[in-house]
Structures are given as structure tokens and as C-alpha cells.
């Protein structure tokens, strides 16, 4: 697997303070921008950025999307964000992400018996193939499951796959929404505890989820959101394969 120099992903603007004192906050702005692109949810910190800062951020986002396209269904975001967290913070939340290779193996055994005919019948009956992830982390297990389904089934993921993910950490919620949106995986991410669900738990829907549910109102809002962020980039990111960056096709 390719090794990425994660700090360089936001090198263009990490040296800028953006009103904050350290690189961790800069990485959070980076994460919020990708989350905004994936779900349409805007953080107020993004609204307060100056034009030059927005330009730098836009270029960093574009660099990340191009880099992500080189390794289909692979999380390159989680390791970088995890590196920025303190050891105490990670231990309190039990955040030690499962290696991608292990996720791939577990996904192979989980979806081994799923057939294209089964999926076709679900689509025919107006149903989706449901996947639940109670401890999403950065969404790696979801990416691995989608990769395996993609190998076996010719239908686009946005026509049949419906993922419901949960995590107690808002940073993980954002990473899951971002990673799944990039690869066109319809995902609803719940910010809460899967063991103790509450009515106050917040749910975030990514762009592919809106496509799956044919939510025209949501899709229209998301398109405006994506268009506004695209303007920060001089050119659309070039992917190595067509339809990799599904976010840009909305």
C-alpha cells in the first residue's frame, strides 16, 4: 500500500494561523471543508476565513481529492487526523483504527455470499442492501465492504447500498461522511453512542445518500454547496479513473 506524507496534504495552509494557534486547528478546518463538501453542513469557522485563506484551503482540498483517487476505497484521511490527536484523547475514546488490510479481509468474509441477483431483487422491490457500522471510526470498514461489493456487482453503489454508521466522536463522524462520499457510498452517519441511542443523536447524510433516496430538496441544497466550494479551486481535480470522485459529478 502506498505510504502518504500526511502533513504535506495541508502544508499549503497549515503554516497559516487562520485565527488559531496550532496545526491541529488547521487540520480541523481542512476536515470541516471536506465535511462541508460531503454533506452540505458548514462550520462557522469556514465563513470567517479570508479570501486568501479560502484559496489556500481550496487548493489543499483539491490536492487531497486527487491523492485519494490514487487508492480506490482506501482511507488516507484517518491516519493523518489520528496523528494530530493527543495520546490521552485517543485512549479516552479508544481510538486505534483497524488497519486497512484487516478491514479488507473482514469485508471479504462478510459479503462473500452476496450475489448480484439478490441485489437486483432488492432494487426491483424498492429496497436497499443495508450495512450497519456501530463504531465507524474513519469509515474504513465501510470502504472495504463497498470495495468487495463493487468487485461482484455491476450496479452503481448509489442505486442499492444504504449504510448507517455511528460514532461517538464528531471527528470520526466527519471522516466517515467524507470517505464514503468520495467513493459514492450512500451513508447516514449518526453522532452518538450505538449502545445507548438517544433521540437527541444527530444524523448527517452524505451526497450519495441523497441520491439514493432521490431527495430532490437535499440534492439541490448539496449541489449549491458543492458548487460554492468548487469555485475555490482553479480547476476540477483530475482523477486517475472516471467516476472516482463522485462528489464532483453532482
C-alpha positions in Angstrom: 0.0 0.0 0.0 1.3 3.4 -0.9 2.6 5.5 2.0 1.4 9.1 2.2 3.2 12.0 3.8 0.0 13.2 5.6 1.3 16.5 6.9 2.0 17.6 3.4 -1.7 17.3 2.5 -2.3 20.5 4.3 1.1 22.0 4.1 -0.2 24.8 1.9 -2.2 26.3 4.7 -1.1 24.6 7.9 1.6 27.3 8.4 -1.1 29.9 8.3 -2.7 30.5 11.7 -6.3 31.1 10.4 -7.0 32.7 13.8 -5.8 29.6 15.6 -2.6 28.9 17.4 -1.6 25.4 16.1 -1.6 22.9 13.3 -4.3 20.7 14.9 -6.8 23.5 14.5 -5.7 24.0 10.9 -6.3 20.3 10.2 -9.8 20.7 11.7 -10.5 23.5 9.2 -9.3 21.1 6.5 -11.7 18.4 7.8 -14.6 20.9 8.1 -14.1 21.9 4.5 -14.3 18.3 3.3 -17.3 17.7 5.5 -19.0 20.7 4.0 -18.3 19.3 0.5 -19.6 15.9 1.5 -22.8 16.8 3.4 -23.5 20.5 2.9 -23.0 21.2 6.6 -21.0 24.3 7.1 -18.9 25.1 10.1 -18.8 28.8 11.1 -15.1 28.8 11.1 -15.2 28.4 7.3 -17.4 31.5 7.0 -14.8 33.6 8.8 -11.9 32.8 6.6 -10.3 35.5 4.4 -10.3 35.1 0.7 -6.6 34.2 0.6 -7.1 31.6 3.3 -10.1 30.1 1.3 -7.9 29.9 -1.8 -5.2 28.0 0.1 -7.8 25.7 1.7 -9.4 25.1 -1.6 -6.1 24.0 -3.2 -5.4 21.7 -0.2 -8.8 20.1 -0.6 -8.2 19.6 -4.3 -4.8 18.0 -3.6 -6.4 15.7 -1.1 -9.1 14.6 -3.5 -6.6 13.9 -6.3 -4.4 11.9 -3.8 -7.4 9.9 -2.6 -8.3 8.9 -6.2 -5.0 7.0 -6.5 -6.0 4.4 -4.0 -9.7 3.4 -4.5 -11.8 2.7 -1.4 -8.8 3.3 0.9 -8.7 5.7 3.8 -5.8 8.1 3.6 -7.6 10.7 5.8 -7.9 8.8 9.1 -4.2 8.3 9.8 -3.4 11.9 9.3 -6.2 13.1 11.6 -5.3 10.5 14.2 -1.7 11.7 14.2 -2.9 15.2 15.2 -4.7 13.9 18.2 -3.1 13.6 21.6 -2.4 10.2 23.1 -4.6 10.9 26.0 -7.5 11.9 23.8 -7.2 8.8 21.7 -7.1 6.5 24.7 -10.1 8.1 26.3 -12.2 7.4 23.2 -10.5 4.1 22.4 -9.4 5.4 19.0 -7.0 2.9 17.4 -8.2 2.4 13.9 -8.2 -1.1 12.4 -5.5 -1.5 9.6 -7.0 -1.3 6.1 -5.7 -4.8 5.2 -7.6 -6.3 8.2 -10.7 -4.4 7.2 -10.4 -5.8 3.6 -10.2 -9.3 4.9 -13.2 -8.9 7.2 -15.2 -7.4 4.4 -14.3 -10.3 2.1 -15.8 -12.9 4.6 -18.8 -10.7 5.4 -20.1 -10.2 1.8 -18.9 -13.5 0.4 -22.4 -14.9 -0.1 -24.0 -11.7 -1.5 -25.0 -12.1 -5.2 -25.9 -9.7 -7.9 -29.2 -11.5 -8.3 -30.0 -10.8 -4.6 -29.2 -7.1 -5.1 -31.3 -7.0 -8.3 -34.3 -8.4 -6.5 -33.9 -5.8 -3.7 -33.7 -3.0 -6.3 -36.7 -4.4 -8.1 -38.7 -4.4 -4.8 -37.6 -0.9 -4.0 -35.3 -2.0 -1.2 -31.6 -1.3 -0.4 -28.8 -3.6 0.7 -28.3 -2.4 4.3 -25.0 -2.2 6.1 -24.6 -1.1 9.7 -21.4 0.1 11.3 -21.8 0.8 15.0 -18.3 2.1 15.5 -17.4 3.8 12.3 -14.0 5.4 13.1 -12.8 6.8 9.8 -15.1 4.6 7.8 -12.5 2.1 6.8 -14.7 -1.0 7.2 -17.4 0.6 5.1 -14.9 1.4 2.4 -13.7 -2.3 2.4 -17.3 -3.6 2.2 -18.1 -1.3 -0.7 -14.9 -2.4 -2.5 -15.9 -6.0 -2.2 -19.4 -5.4 -3.4 -18.1 -3.4 -6.3 -16.0 -6.4 -7.5 -19.0 -8.6 -7.5 -21.9 -6.4 -8.6 -22.2 -4.3 -11.7 -24.8 -1.8 -10.3 -23.6 1.6 -9.1 -23.4 1.8 -5.3 -25.8 4.7 -5.3 -28.6 2.5 -6.6 -28.7 -0.1 -3.9 -26.3 0.3 -1.0 -27.5 2.0 2.2 -25.1 2.4 5.1 -26.0 3.5 8.6 -22.9 4.3 10.6 -22.5 5.6 14.2 -19.6 7.1 16.2 -19.4 8.9 19.5 -16.6 11.2 18.2 -17.7 14.1 15.9 -14.3 13.9 14.2 -14.9 10.3 13.2 -18.4 11.2 12.1 -16.9 13.8 9.7 -14.2 11.4 8.4 -16.8 8.7 7.7 -19.1 11.1 5.8 -16.1 12.3 3.8 -14.6 8.9 2.9 -17.9 7.4 1.9 -19.0 10.4 -0.1 -15.8 10.4 -2.1 -16.5 6.9 -3.3 -20.2 7.3 -3.9 -21.3 5.2 -0.9 -24.8 6.3 0.4 -24.2 6.8 4.1 -26.1 8.3 7.0 -23.7 8.9 9.9 -25.2 9.2 13.5 -23.3 11.2 16.0 -24.0 9.2 19.2 -23.4 6.0 21.1 -24.6 2.9 19.3 -25.0 1.1 22.7 -27.1 3.9 24.2 -29.1 5.6 21.3 -30.8 8.9 22.2 -33.5 11.0 20.5 -31.0 13.9 20.5 -28.4 12.0 18.4 -27.7 14.0 15.3 -27.7 12.4 11.8 -25.7 13.6 8.9 -26.4 12.4 5.3 -23.8 12.5 2.6 -24.3 13.4 -1.0 -24.7 9.8 -2.3 -27.3 9.1 0.3 -29.4 12.0 -1.0 -29.0 10.5 -4.5 -30.1 7.0 -3.3 -33.2 8.4 -1.6 -33.9 10.7 -4.5 -34.3 13.6 -2.1 -34.5 16.4 -4.6 -34.6 19.2 -2.0 -31.5 17.8 -0.3 -29.7 17.3 -3.6 -30.4 20.8 -4.7 -29.0 22.2 -1.5 -26.0 20.0 -1.7 -25.3 21.0 -5.3 -25.2 24.6 -4.4 -22.9 23.8 -1.5 -20.5 21.8 -3.8 -20.6 24.5 -6.5 -19.6 27.1 -3.9 -16.6 25.1 -2.8 -15.6 24.2 -6.4 -15.1 28.0 -7.0 -12.3 27.9 -4.6 -10.4 25.7 -7.0 -8.9 26.9 -10.3 -9.7 23.5 -11.9 -11.6 20.4 -11.2 -9.3 17.7 -9.6 -8.2 15.1 -12.2 -8.8 11.5 -11.1 -6.9 8.6 -12.5 -10.1 6.7 -13.2 -13.5 8.0 -14.3 -16.3 8.3 -11.8 -13.8 8.1 -8.8 -14.6 11.5 -7.4 -18.3 11.1 -7.5 -18.8 14.3 -5.5 -17.8 16.3 -8.5 -20.4 14.7 -10.7 -23.4 16.0 -8.7 
